[in-house]
Amino acid sequence: MIKILVIDDDRMNCELIQSVFTRHGYQCCRRRAGSKADPLPPAARASPFLIFACLKWMGCTVLKEIRAYDPHALVIILGGGATEEQENHARGLRVTDFIRKGLSLDVLVECVNRVVQLPAKSVTALPVAGSAAVADTGETILVVDDEPLVRDLLVQFLSLRGYRALGVKDGPEALSMVEQAPPDLILLDLFMPGMDGVEVLRQLRQREYTGG
């Protein structure tokens, strides 16, 4: 079985990505970047494994550590924030692929499947083997985020827990959704181009939205 090690400084991102790939049949572990006291997880030291990481937070020091355990380990870098020097150094350490931010979750999973030479699968069509169906809570949550990967991960995470999760990319779409069918809860990104989260909140108050 292919093992995946997820490395990021954001605990939520680590957990969400781990949850998605676990449902796709991978064995996942995670390491939160930025802590020298946090060693490479023992589960990641047994080949074969694939490293899925943000280079900005992982750094080439950790990549060298990984190469010491397995010179041939597959390493996929999720771009964003890394300098050109860091990327060139990573290429020198034989990074398998670079994925830029702004991709959807489907594209992300297909990229990993391609790298490990597995057939691409739909994110929404995969049940958890041996698990019971998740009970429908009857509650709707609207995720508003301009970054497709974060939005898709949150929708997937909430759907797995029985919520009816919907995702939109900006404030105008969110307000339109609220007019049509007000959700029970809105998860709102404050920093978005155009209409930011603060303006969305102001307009929701004007429209007397009573959800969370």
Secondary structure, DSSP 8 states (H G I E B T S, - for coil): --EEEEEES-HHHHHHHHHHHHHTT-EEEEEETT-TTS---GGGGSSSEEEEEEHHHHHHHHHHHHHHH-TT-EEEEE-SS--HHHHHHHHHTT--EEE-TT--HHHHHHHHHHHTT-----GGG---TT---------EEEEE-S-HHHHHHHHHHHHHTT-EEEEESSHHHHHHHHHHS--SEEEE-S--SSS-HHHHHHHHHHTT----
